[in-house]
Amino acid sequence: MNINEIISESDMLVPNDVPVADKVIWLNALNQDFFNVVKIPKIAKFDCSTGQEDYVLVADVRQKNIDLVMIGMFPYKSLDRDDVTPAQNAYAFDDTSNTLSLFPAPYGNLKGFLRYRRIATTTFISSTLTAVPDAPEEYHWTFIPGLASMLANSQDDMTKASNYESQYKAAWNVAAQNYQTGAS
């Protein structure tokens, strides 16, 4: 489902005269919010070389979304944690350069494994209404009541806004539980 279809469906639920550009801005916010609620795990694998500390990873990894780093069979802890001691394997991640730094550097040629949570990477623009949300396809429909809630809110129809908000948030909470327990 693309954002043009989402806007059309939302307009049927809440007739309005809100400009498309504003609706696109609201859909961008919904696209980001989805991943704040629904934590979808992803994996990044990389080859480690003896003595190499820094590794550039895929662009959608963020420090706050990393929950596991393994080099070979050894876990690495984030340097952001208070319980990391100098004798432990540790890592730092730079969101600007997407660089993972390992301390100490691997002692051999090993496989690196990083588990992180997905983020929204698409920014919708009103000139490209064929773009699709970053959420899994089975949750695209939730953007319809999400946008309808915002439209109703803009018209001071709090009852409608509340009803649509509860619909999409309930679906997102179920999705969050499903991904937390490993269902996909």
C-alpha angles and dihedrals in degrees: 000000000000128000093256090059091046091051092048093050092046091050089056091052094046114021108213148151097228111140117253090239090062091048090052090052090052091048089053089054091049090048090055094042093053091068092045087062102030112053106199113187121229131181130222118193124192140169117250123208128206110275096000111131104179129063127177111221136191117299098247096063115107127185093236091054098052113103104163136029120179127177108193102320094329122103119220123208126215116257086224090073120092095221098062113116128195091252093060131086108255140177140200126200126206111208092197098058097021088233123155113204119198125205114225100021114241114278094219145009101294139157117257122214125191125180117198140157123260121251134195110266101172122090111198120221126194093238092061108051093160092076117114129219118263090235117102111279094250089065099047089097089065089069089067096064088036092059091038088056091053092046092050089047090053088055093048092245095140095172093058092040091053094047094051092043092053090050097055095037091051090052091048091050090052089049090050090052092048093052092043091056093045099256116137 
